[in-house]
Amino acid sequence: MSETDQFLSGEPPGAAPRSLNPEGPGPPARSIRWALARLLLVMASGVALAVALKAVGVLVVVLALVAMVMAHELGHFVTAKLSGMKVTEYFFGFGPRLWSVRKGETEYGVKLLPAGGYVKITGMTMLEEVMPADETRSYRQATFPRRVLVASAGSIVHLLLAFVLVWSTFVFIGWAKPVQPYIAGLLSFRGQKTPAQLAGLRSGDQFVSIDGKPVSSMDQLITEVNNNAGKTLHVVVDRSGRLVKLSIRPVDGRHVTELGAGPPHSYSGNHPIGIIGVTLSDYATQAVNPLVAIPRSGAQIGSLVAGTARSLADVFSVHGLSSFAHQVATAGNRTSSSSPSSSPSSGTSASGATVCSIVCAVQIGSQEAGHNVGNLLLLLAEINLFVGLVNLFPMLPLDGGHVAIAVYERIRSRRGRRYHADVAKLLPLAYVFLAFIVVIGIGALYANIVQPVHLPGG
């Protein structure tokens, strides 16, 4: 939204919006065509690069995240328009324009830096200078219910998107139910066969025992594989109702390059970590009737919201921040990194929770896209809920800050006399909060780049 956009784009919160004259002449047709050509060239280059690097999964996840960002902004845009507010810009990205077009009083377009999106609404705070003719259509002059609706619309959209994603998972893919750990997919190693290929393991094989010990959980199975690099393990698998005995020798993941749906991956660390070249799961899916899926989706969303809230509280507690600082400081020195999500994929044992940056989300999502679309949809649902909840935190420049200001102004208003909060007093605290978020974001970005998050591949 406007205040958030000004923080992110570096414009001072009191800056006046650029004057747009819908009645005046627009840019020349040649200029519009050239801008559109630049945009298409950038998009085509991105697609070609993804195909060349065999990173189509990455492209799919990036496009999904872009759609989520613009859906968030669309929530603000639509509710502001319906509330009679003046919306001057609706853009994806920041920085120099790649392409834009003006329809009426609003300019739509794409900018060079894909760091988010924004909607510019006139008069988000009392600090902004607004032309007298536009004052009646400014955000700050709207009624309390309309201001709260516009400010919270982005988070409402995220909640709706999460519900649709969960419902789609129930109906079109099926909901996961616990089963005995099994091979969900076979990976490959660069230049050599995997232990799974050499042993004759197949997709769908369920693990019954390993070295004579019954397999009771996926964690147990992963631990046995991880801790026995270079040693022969005797396993029994259930293959379509028939017990098959096999011998397999995990290799040290630090000495091979694993190829899967995501980028090529090698493990790092000071200690051997055994892998066999498979993705594992301990869940099977069962489709649900579309009507039955509605209440189940609602219940699941409630559970995910509660879990997300607990995770946020844990991460931003004193212990959580201390743990995060340690993870950033030791990035690249840990043996392995695994997904912080609850997706039912498996492989290497977890190394503890972490703060997931946009890079982390793409890393996990691109891997899920290659072998479990249901997990990808659930991951996107979790991301939507996370972004929606974080945005409602009552602090500028987040949307929740605007909601909090609207509530405070409503409480202070008396007998029809409208009270306007002095937002200037909040700016020092807002800048400190923004600096804190930036530091956390940069730390998470660094950790996820230096120590890529890799869905376990046993």
TITI-40947 format. One record per residue (C-alpha): x, y, z; residue number from 0. Coordinates in steps of 0.5 Angstrom, whole numbers, plus 500, padded with zeros to 3 digits. Example, Ala and Ser with C-alpha at 12.3 -4.5 7.8 and 13.67 -1.06 7.14 Angstrom:
! residues 2
<node u="525" v="491" w="516" pos="0"/>
<node u="527" v="498" w="514" pos="1"/>
***
This chain:
! residues 458
<node u="500" v="500" w="500" pos="0"/>
<node u="502" v="507" w="500" pos="1"/>
<node u="506" v="508" w="506" pos="2"/>
<node u="509" v="501" w="505" pos="3"/>
<node u="511" v="503" w="498" pos="4"/>
<node u="514" v="509" w="500" pos="5"/>
<node u="519" v="506" w="505" pos="6"/>
<node u="521" v="501" w="500" pos="7"/>
<node u="522" v="505" w="495" pos="8"/>
<node u="526" v="510" w="499" pos="9"/>
<node u="521" v="516" w="498" pos="10"/>
<node u="520" v="520" w="504" pos="11"/>
<node u="513" v="518" w="507" pos="12"/>
<node u="510" v="525" w="506" pos="13"/>
<node u="512" v="526" w="499" pos="14"/>
<node u="506" v="528" w="495" pos="15"/>
<node u="504" v="523" w="489" pos="16"/>
<node u="506" v="525" w="482" pos="17"/>
<node u="500" v="529" w="479" pos="18"/>
<node u="497" v="524" w="473" pos="19"/>
<node u="492" v="528" w="468" pos="20"/>
<node u="488" v="522" w="465" pos="21"/>
<node u="485" v="528" w="460" pos="22"/>
<node u="492" v="529" w="458" pos="23"/>
<node u="495" v="526" w="452" pos="24"/>
<node u="498" v="519" w="454" pos="25"/>
<node u="505" v="517" w="451" pos="26"/>
<node u="507" v="516" w="444" pos="27"/>
<node u="505" v="509" w="441" pos="28"/>
<node u="512" v="508" w="439" pos="29"/>
<node u="514" v="509" w="446" pos="30"/>
<node u="509" v="504" w="449" pos="31"/>
<node u="511" v="499" w="444" pos="32"/>
<node u="518" v="499" w="445" pos="33"/>
<node u="516" v="499" w="453" pos="34"/>
<node u="512" v="493" w="452" pos="35"/>
<node u="518" v="490" w="447" pos="36"/>
<node u="523" v="491" w="453" pos="37"/>
<node u="518" v="487" w="458" pos="38"/>
<node u="517" v="481" w="453" pos="39"/>
<node u="524" v="481" w="452" pos="40"/>
<node u="526" v="481" w="460" pos="41"/>
<node u="520" v="475" w="461" pos="42"/>
<node u="523" v="471" w="455" pos="43"/>
<node u="530" v="471" w="457" pos="44"/>
<node u="528" v="469" w="464" pos="45"/>
<node u="524" v="463" w="461" pos="46"/>
<node u="530" v="461" w="457" pos="47"/>
<node u="535" v="462" w="462" pos="48"/>
<node u="530" v="457" w="467" pos="49"/>
<node u="530" v="452" w="461" pos="50"/>
<node u="537" v="452" w="460" pos="51"/>
<node u="539" v="451" w="467" pos="52"/>
<node u="533" v="446" w="468" pos="53"/>
<node u="530" v="450" w="473" pos="54"/>
<node u="523" v="450" w="471" pos="55"/>
<node u="521" v="448" w="478" pos="56"/>
<node u="524" v="455" w="480" pos="57"/>
<node u="521" v="459" w="475" pos="58"/>
<node u="514" v="456" w="477" pos="59"/>
<node u="515" v="458" w="484" pos="60"/>
<node u="517" v="465" w="482" pos="61"/>
<node u="511" v="466" w="478" pos="62"/>
<node u="507" v="463" w="484" pos="63"/>
<node u="510" v="468" w="489" pos="64"/>
<node u="509" v="474" w="484" pos="65"/>
<node u="502" v="472" w="483" pos="66"/>
<node u="501" v="472" w="491" pos="67"/>
<node u="504" v="479" w="491" pos="68"/>
<node u="500" v="482" w="486" pos="69"/>
<node u="494" v="479" w="489" pos="70"/>
<node u="496" v="482" w="495" pos="71"/>
<node u="496" v="489" w="492" pos="72"/>
<node u="490" v="487" w="488" pos="73"/>
<node u="486" v="487" w="495" pos="74"/>
<node u="488" v="494" w="496" pos="75"/>
<node u="487" v="496" w="489" pos="76"/>
<node u="480" v="493" w="489" pos="77"/>
<node u="477" v="495" w="496" pos="78"/>
<node u="480" v="502" w="495" pos="79"/>
<node u="477" v="503" w="488" pos="80"/>
<node u="470" v="501" w="491" pos="81"/>
<node u="471" v="505" w="497" pos="82"/>
<node u="472" v="511" w="492" pos="83"/>
<node u="479" v="513" w="494" pos="84"/>
<node u="484" v="515" w="489" pos="85"/>
<node u="489" v="510" w="486" pos="86"/>
<node u="494" v="513" w="482" pos="87"/>
<node u="499" v="507" w="481" pos="88"/>
<node u="499" v="499" w="481" pos="89"/>
<node u="506" v="496" w="480" pos="90"/>
<node u="510" v="490" w="480" pos="91"/>
<node u="517" v="491" w="482" pos="92"/>
<node u="521" v="498" w="484" pos="93"/>
<node u="526" v="502" w="480" pos="94"/>
<node u="526" v="504" w="473" pos="95"/>
<node u="519" v="502" w="469" pos="96"/>
<node u="520" v="497" w="464" pos="97"/>
<node u="513" v="498" w="462" pos="98"/>
<node u="507" v="502" w="464" pos="99"/>
<node u="500" v="504" w="461" pos="100"/>
<node u="495" v="509" w="464" pos="101"/>
<node u="488" v="507" w="464" pos="102"/>
<node u="484" v="513" w="467" pos="103"/>
<node u="487" v="516" w="473" pos="104"/>
<node u="491" v="510" w="475" pos="105"/>
<node u="498" v="508" w="472" pos="106"/>
<node u="499" v="500" w="471" pos="107"/>
<node u="506" v="497" w="470" pos="108"/>
<node u="512" v="493" w="471" pos="109"/>
<node u="519" v="496" w="474" pos="110"/>
<node u="526" v="493" w="474" pos="111"/>
<node u="527" v="490" w="481" pos="112"/>
<node u="522" v="485" w="482" pos="113"/>
<node u="522" v="486" w="490" pos="114"/>
<node u="515" v="486" w="491" pos="115"/>
<node u="509" v="490" w="488" pos="116"/>
<node u="505" v="496" w="491" pos="117"/>
<node u="499" v="500" w="490" pos="118"/>
<node u="499" v="508" w="491" pos="119"/>
<node u="493" v="511" w="494" pos="120"/>
<node u="492" v="518" w="495" pos="121"/>
<node u="493" v="521" w="503" pos="122"/>
<node u="495" v="515" w="507" pos="123"/>
<node u="497" v="519" w="512" pos="124"/>
<node u="496" v="526" w="515" pos="125"/>
<node u="504" v="527" w="513" pos="126"/>
<node u="502" v="527" w="505" pos="127"/>
<node u="501" v="533" w="501" pos="128"/>
<node u="494" v="532" w="497" pos="129"/>
<node u="491" v="537" w="492" pos="130"/>
<node u="485" v="540" w="495" pos="131"/>
<node u="481" v="537" w="489" pos="132"/>
<node u="483" v="530" w="491" pos="133"/>
<node u="482" v="531" w="499" pos="134"/>
<node u="475" v="528" w="499" pos="135"/>
<node u="477" v="522" w="496" pos="136"/>
<node u="484" v="520" w="500" pos="137"/>
<node u="485" v="514" w="504" pos="138"/>
<node u="485" v="519" w="511" pos="139"/>
<node u="478" v="522" w="510" pos="140"/>
<node u="475" v="515" w="509" pos="141"/>
<node u="470" v="512" w="514" pos="142"/>
<node u="473" v="508" w="519" pos="143"/>
<node u="470" v="501" w="516" pos="144"/>
<node u="473" v="503" w="509" pos="145"/>
<node u="480" v="505" w="512" pos="146"/>
<node u="480" v="498" w="516" pos="147"/>
<node u="478" v="494" w="510" pos="148"/>
<node u="483" v="497" w="505" pos="149"/>
<node u="489" v="496" w="510" pos="150"/>
<node u="487" v="489" w="511" pos="151"/>
<node u="485" v="487" w="504" pos="152"/>
<node u="492" v="484" w="503" pos="153"/>
<node u="492" v="480" w="509" pos="154"/>
<node u="484" v="478" w="507" pos="155"/>
<node u="487" v="476" w="500" pos="156"/>
<node u="492" v="471" w="503" pos="157"/>
<node u="487" v="468" w="507" pos="158"/>
<node u="483" v="467" w="501" pos="159"/>
<node u="488" v="464" w="497" pos="160"/>
<node u="491" v="459" w="503" pos="161"/>
<node u="484" v="457" w="503" pos="162"/>
<node u="483" v="456" w="496" pos="163"/>
<node u="490" v="452" w="495" pos="164"/>
<node u="488" v="447" w="501" pos="165"/>
<node u="481" v="446" w="498" pos="166"/>
<node u="485" v="444" w="491" pos="167"/>
<node u="489" v="440" w="495" pos="168"/>
<node u="484" v="436" w="498" pos="169"/>
<node u="480" v="436" w="492" pos="170"/>
<node u="484" v="435" w="486" pos="171"/>
<node u="490" v="431" w="489" pos="172"/>
<node u="488" v="428" w="496" pos="173"/>
<node u="489" v="429" w="503" pos="174"/>
<node u="495" v="426" w="506" pos="175"/>
<node u="495" v="420" w="511" pos="176"/>
<node u="500" v="417" w="515" pos="177"/>
<node u="503" v="410" w="512" pos="178"/>
<node u="510" v="406" w="512" pos="179"/>
<node u="515" v="410" w="509" pos="180"/>
<node u="516" v="409" w="502" pos="181"/>
<node u="520" v="412" w="496" pos="182"/>
<node u="517" v="417" w="493" pos="183"/>
<node u="522" v="418" w="487" pos="184"/>
<node u="529" v="417" w="485" pos="185"/>
<node u="534" v="422" w="484" pos="186"/>
<node u="540" v="421" w="480" pos="187"/>
<node u="548" v="423" w="481" pos="188"/>
<node u="552" v="427" w="476" pos="189"/>
<node u="557" v="422" w="472" pos="190"/>
<node u="555" v="416" w="477" pos="191"/>
<node u="549" v="411" w="479" pos="192"/>
<node u="546" v="412" w="486" pos="193"/>
<node u="546" v="407" w="491" pos="194"/>
<node u="538" v="406" w="490" pos="195"/>
<node u="539" v="405" w="483" pos="196"/>
<node u="545" v="400" w="484" pos="197"/>
<node u="541" v="396" w="489" pos="198"/>
<node u="535" v="396" w="485" pos="199"/>
<node u="530" v="400" w="489" pos="200"/>
<node u="524" v="402" w="486" pos="201"/>
<node u="519" v="408" w="486" pos="202"/>
<node u="513" v="406" w="491" pos="203"/>
<node u="518" v="401" w="495" pos="204"/>
<node u="516" v="401" w="503" pos="205"/>
<node u="521" v="400" w="508" pos="206"/>
<node u="520" v="395" w="513" pos="207"/>
<node u="526" v="394" w="516" pos="208"/>
<node u="533" v="396" w="516" pos="209"/>
<node u="539" v="392" w="518" pos="210"/>
<node u="534" v="388" w="522" pos="211"/>
<node u="531" v="393" w="526" pos="212"/>
<node u="523" v="395" w="524" pos="213"/>
<node u="522" v="401" w="521" pos="214"/>
<node u="518" v="405" w="525" pos="215"/>
<node u="518" v="412" w="523" pos="216"/>
<node u="521" v="416" w="517" pos="217"/>
<node u="526" v="420" w="522" pos="218"/>
<node u="529" v="413" w="524" pos="219"/>
<node u="530" v="411" w="517" pos="220"/>
<node u="533" v="417" w="515" pos="221"/>
<node u="538" v="417" w="521" pos="222"/>
<node u="540" v="410" w="519" pos="223"/>
<node u="542" v="412" w="512" pos="224"/>
<node u="545" v="419" w="514" pos="225"/>
<node u="550" v="415" w="519" pos="226"/>
<node u="552" v="410" w="515" pos="227"/>
<node u="556" v="413" w="509" pos="228"/>
<node u="560" v="408" w="506" pos="229"/>
<node u="557" v="402" w="510" pos="230"/>
<node u="553" v="396" w="507" pos="231"/>
<node u="546" v="396" w="510" pos="232"/>
<node u="541" v="390" w="509" pos="233"/>
<node u="534" v="393" w="508" pos="234"/>
<node u="527" v="389" w="507" pos="235"/>
<node u="522" v="393" w="502" pos="236"/>
<node u="515" v="392" w="501" pos="237"/>
<node u="514" v="392" w="493" pos="238"/>
<node u="506" v="391" w="492" pos="239"/>
<node u="505" v="386" w="497" pos="240"/>
<node u="511" v="382" w="496" pos="241"/>
<node u="517" v="383" w="501" pos="242"/>
<node u="524" v="384" w="497" pos="243"/>
<node u="531" v="384" w="501" pos="244"/>
<node u="536" v="388" w="498" pos="245"/>
<node u="543" v="391" w="500" pos="246"/>
<node u="545" v="398" w="499" pos="247"/>
<node u="551" v="402" w="501" pos="248"/>
<node u="550" v="410" w="502" pos="249"/>
<node u="555" v="414" w="499" pos="250"/>
<node u="558" v="421" w="502" pos="251"/>
<node u="553" v="426" w="500" pos="252"/>
<node u="559" v="431" w="500" pos="253"/>
<node u="563" v="427" w="495" pos="254"/>
<node u="557" v="427" w="490" pos="255"/>
<node u="552" v="432" w="486" pos="256"/>
<node u="545" v="430" w="487" pos="257"/>
<node u="540" v="432" w="481" pos="258"/>
<node u="533" v="433" w="482" pos="259"/>
<node u="528" v="438" w="480" pos="260"/>
<node u="531" v="444" w="483" pos="261"/>
<node u="539" v="446" w="482" pos="262"/>
<node u="544" v="441" w="483" pos="263"/>
<node u="546" v="440" w="490" pos="264"/>
<node u="552" v="437" w="494" pos="265"/>
<node u="552" v="437" w="502" pos="266"/>
<node u="557" v="440" w="506" pos="267"/>
<node u="560" v="440" w="513" pos="268"/>
<node u="565" v="437" w="517" pos="269"/>
<node u="562" v="430" w="518" pos="270"/>
<node u="560" v="424" w="513" pos="271"/>
<node u="553" v="424" w="511" pos="272"/>
<node u="550" v="418" w="508" pos="273"/>
<node u="545" v="419" w="502" pos="274"/>
<node u="542" v="414" w="497" pos="275"/>
<node u="539" v="418" w="492" pos="276"/>
<node u="531" v="418" w="493" pos="277"/>
<node u="526" v="422" w="496" pos="278"/>
<node u="522" v="419" w="501" pos="279"/>
<node u="515" v="420" w="504" pos="280"/>
<node u="511" v="417" w="510" pos="281"/>
<node u="504" v="420" w="507" pos="282"/>
<node u="499" v="417" w="502" pos="283"/>
<node u="494" v="422" w="499" pos="284"/>
<node u="486" v="420" w="498" pos="285"/>
<node u="482" v="425" w="494" pos="286"/>
<node u="476" v="428" w="498" pos="287"/>
<node u="469" v="430" w="495" pos="288"/>
<node u="469" v="438" w="494" pos="289"/>
<node u="463" v="440" w="499" pos="290"/>
<node u="466" v="435" w="504" pos="291"/>
<node u="473" v="439" w="503" pos="292"/>
<node u="470" v="446" w="505" pos="293"/>
<node u="469" v="445" w="512" pos="294"/>
<node u="476" v="440" w="512" pos="295"/>
<node u="479" v="446" w="509" pos="296"/>
<node u="477" v="451" w="514" pos="297"/>
<node u="479" v="446" w="520" pos="298"/>
<node u="486" v="446" w="516" pos="299"/>
<node u="487" v="453" w="515" pos="300"/>
<node u="485" v="454" w="523" pos="301"/>
<node u="491" v="449" w="524" pos="302"/>
<node u="496" v="452" w="520" pos="303"/>
<node u="494" v="459" w="522" pos="304"/>
<node u="495" v="457" w="530" pos="305"/>
<node u="502" v="453" w="528" pos="306"/>
<node u="504" v="459" w="524" pos="307"/>
<node u="503" v="464" w="530" pos="308"/>
<node u="506" v="459" w="534" pos="309"/>
<node u="512" v="459" w="529" pos="310"/>
<node u="513" v="467" w="529" pos="311"/>
<node u="512" v="467" w="537" pos="312"/>
<node u="518" v="462" w="537" pos="313"/>
<node u="522" v="465" w="532" pos="314"/>
<node u="522" v="472" w="535" pos="315"/>
<node u="523" v="470" w="542" pos="316"/>
<node u="529" v="472" w="545" pos="317"/>
<node u="531" v="464" w="544" pos="318"/>
<node u="529" v="464" w="537" pos="319"/>
<node u="533" v="470" w="535" pos="320"/>
<node u="539" v="468" w="539" pos="321"/>
<node u="538" v="461" w="535" pos="322"/>
<node u="537" v="465" w="528" pos="323"/>
<node u="544" v="469" w="530" pos="324"/>
<node u="547" v="463" w="531" pos="325"/>
<node u="545" v="460" w="524" pos="326"/>
<node u="547" v="466" w="520" pos="327"/>
<node u="554" v="466" w="524" pos="328"/>
<node u="555" v="458" w="522" pos="329"/>
<node u="552" v="458" w="515" pos="330"/>
<node u="556" v="454" w="511" pos="331"/>
<node u="559" v="450" w="517" pos="332"/>
<node u="553" v="445" w="518" pos="333"/>
<node u="552" v="438" w="515" pos="334"/>
<node u="546" v="439" w="512" pos="335"/>
<node u="540" v="444" w="511" pos="336"/>
<node u="533" v="441" w="511" pos="337"/>
<node u="526" v="445" w="510" pos="338"/>
<node u="523" v="448" w="516" pos="339"/>
<node u="516" v="447" w="513" pos="340"/>
<node u="512" v="441" w="515" pos="341"/>
<node u="511" v="438" w="508" pos="342"/>
<node u="511" v="431" w="508" pos="343"/>
<node u="518" v="430" w="504" pos="344"/>
<node u="524" v="427" w="507" pos="345"/>
<node u="531" v="425" w="507" pos="346"/>
<node u="537" v="428" w="511" pos="347"/>
<node u="535" v="429" w="518" pos="348"/>
<node u="533" v="436" w="520" pos="349"/>
<node u="538" v="441" w="523" pos="350"/>
<node u="533" v="445" w="526" pos="351"/>
<node u="528" v="451" w="525" pos="352"/>
<node u="531" v="457" w="521" pos="353"/>
<node u="528" v="463" w="518" pos="354"/>
<node u="526" v="462" w="511" pos="355"/>
<node u="527" v="468" w="506" pos="356"/>
<node u="525" v="468" w="499" pos="357"/>
<node u="531" v="464" w="497" pos="358"/>
<node u="529" v="459" w="501" pos="359"/>
<node u="522" v="459" w="499" pos="360"/>
<node u="524" v="458" w="492" pos="361"/>
<node u="529" v="453" w="494" pos="362"/>
<node u="524" v="449" w="497" pos="363"/>
<node u="518" v="450" w="492" pos="364"/>
<node u="522" v="448" w="486" pos="365"/>
<node u="524" v="441" w="489" pos="366"/>
<node u="517" v="440" w="491" pos="367"/>
<node u="514" v="442" w="484" pos="368"/>
<node u="519" v="436" w="482" pos="369"/>
<node u="516" v="431" w="486" pos="370"/>
<node u="510" v="433" w="490" pos="371"/>
<node u="505" v="438" w="487" pos="372"/>
<node u="501" v="437" w="493" pos="373"/>
<node u="506" v="439" w="498" pos="374"/>
<node u="508" v="445" w="493" pos="375"/>
<node u="500" v="447" w="494" pos="376"/>
<node u="501" v="447" w="502" pos="377"/>
<node u="507" v="450" w="502" pos="378"/>
<node u="504" v="456" w="498" pos="379"/>
<node u="498" v="456" w="503" pos="380"/>
<node u="503" v="456" w="509" pos="381"/>
<node u="507" v="462" w="505" pos="382"/>
<node u="500" v="466" w="504" pos="383"/>
<node u="498" v="465" w="511" pos="384"/>
<node u="505" v="467" w="514" pos="385"/>
<node u="505" v="474" w="510" pos="386"/>
<node u="498" v="475" w="511" pos="387"/>
<node u="499" v="475" w="519" pos="388"/>
<node u="506" v="478" w="519" pos="389"/>
<node u="503" v="484" w="515" pos="390"/>
<node u="497" v="485" w="520" pos="391"/>
<node u="503" v="486" w="526" pos="392"/>
<node u="501" v="493" w="528" pos="393"/>
<node u="507" v="497" w="526" pos="394"/>
<node u="508" v="502" w="520" pos="395"/>
<node u="510" v="500" w="515" pos="396"/>
<node u="506" v="494" w="515" pos="397"/>
<node u="499" v="494" w="513" pos="398"/>
<node u="497" v="492" w="521" pos="399"/>
<node u="500" v="499" w="522" pos="400"/>
<node u="495" v="503" w="518" pos="401"/>
<node u="489" v="498" w="522" pos="402"/>
<node u="492" v="500" w="528" pos="403"/>
<node u="492" v="508" w="527" pos="404"/>
<node u="485" v="507" w="524" pos="405"/>
<node u="483" v="504" w="531" pos="406"/>
<node u="486" v="509" w="535" pos="407"/>
<node u="483" v="515" w="531" pos="408"/>
<node u="476" v="512" w="532" pos="409"/>
<node u="477" v="511" w="539" pos="410"/>
<node u="480" v="518" w="540" pos="411"/>
<node u="474" v="521" w="536" pos="412"/>
<node u="469" v="525" w="540" pos="413"/>
<node u="462" v="527" w="538" pos="414"/>
<node u="463" v="527" w="530" pos="415"/>
<node u="469" v="531" w="531" pos="416"/>
<node u="474" v="527" w="527" pos="417"/>
<node u="481" v="525" w="530" pos="418"/>
<node u="487" v="525" w="526" pos="419"/>
<node u="494" v="521" w="529" pos="420"/>
<node u="500" v="525" w="528" pos="421"/>
<node u="504" v="520" w="524" pos="422"/>
<node u="510" v="524" w="525" pos="423"/>
<node u="511" v="521" w="532" pos="424"/>
<node u="511" v="514" w="530" pos="425"/>
<node u="516" v="515" w="524" pos="426"/>
<node u="523" v="514" w="529" pos="427"/>
<node u="520" v="507" w="532" pos="428"/>
<node u="517" v="505" w="525" pos="429"/>
<node u="524" v="506" w="522" pos="430"/>
<node u="527" v="502" w="528" pos="431"/>
<node u="522" v="497" w="526" pos="432"/>
<node u="524" v="497" w="519" pos="433"/>
<node u="531" v="496" w="520" pos="434"/>
<node u="530" v="490" w="525" pos="435"/>
<node u="526" v="487" w="519" pos="436"/>
<node u="531" v="489" w="514" pos="437"/>
<node u="537" v="486" w="518" pos="438"/>
<node u="533" v="479" w="519" pos="439"/>
<node u="531" v="479" w="512" pos="440"/>
<node u="539" v="480" w="510" pos="441"/>
<node u="541" v="475" w="515" pos="442"/>
<node u="536" v="470" w="512" pos="443"/>
<node u="538" v="471" w="505" pos="444"/>
<node u="545" v="470" w="507" pos="445"/>
<node u="544" v="464" w="511" pos="446"/>
<node u="540" v="461" w="505" pos="447"/>
<node u="545" v="463" w="500" pos="448"/>
<node u="551" v="460" w="503" pos="449"/>
<node u="547" v="454" w="506" pos="450"/>
<node u="542" v="452" w="501" pos="451"/>
<node u="535" v="449" w="504" pos="452"/>
<node u="535" v="442" w="501" pos="453"/>
<node u="529" v="438" w="501" pos="454"/>
<node u="532" v="431" w="504" pos="455"/>
<node u="534" v="426" w="499" pos="456"/>
<node u="536" v="420" w="503" pos="457"/>
***
